[in-house]
Amino acid sequence: MWMDESFLIHYAGMDAAVFIRFLRLGMRLFFWSSLFLTGILIPVNITGDDGASELTALSLSNIPPGSVRLWAPVFCLWFLTLLCLYYLHHEYKEVRCVALRPDGALNVYENRLFRSRINSACAQGLGASSA
């Protein structure tokens, strides 16, 4: 079930919204990495010439030492690292924009947490510097 993020923040809080975003990030990374690794690494490993049997034919041990095929896991690792960094950067920008709400919204949120014991709330100096 998908719900609006503002609804989730209002009723469950910012922590729950960030946790849900983290779970979605994990699902996206798992999907792309499993698709990529299944489509590239398993065929490279199965067609190795080392004569392994059963499950070891799917592993890196089926590729003989010094083979050009040993570069396939390196390129896959680079691709997955860059994909992970891209998704983390994208999520960071999205969460930062949601977390740094206007002063009025922050004041309402603080009052809900601390039951009107705070006179004012302001988030200054948390964004990019304008120097």
Number of C-alpha atoms within 10 A of each C-alpha: 2 4 7 8 17 13 11 16 17 11 11 11 15 18 11 14 21 20 11 14 16 14 12 12 17 13 12 14 16 12 11 14 19 12 11 15 15 12 11 14 17 15 13 19 23 21 14 19 12 14 13 16 10 8 9 13 20 19 16 17 14 20 22 14 10 8 10 9 17 15 11 14 16 11 11 16 14 12 14 17 13 12 15 18 12 12 16 14 11 12 16 13 12 13 14 12 11 16 14 15 13 12 14 12 13 17 19 15 17 17 16 12 12 9 10 12 10 13 8 13 16 13 13 8 8 8 10 6 6 5 3
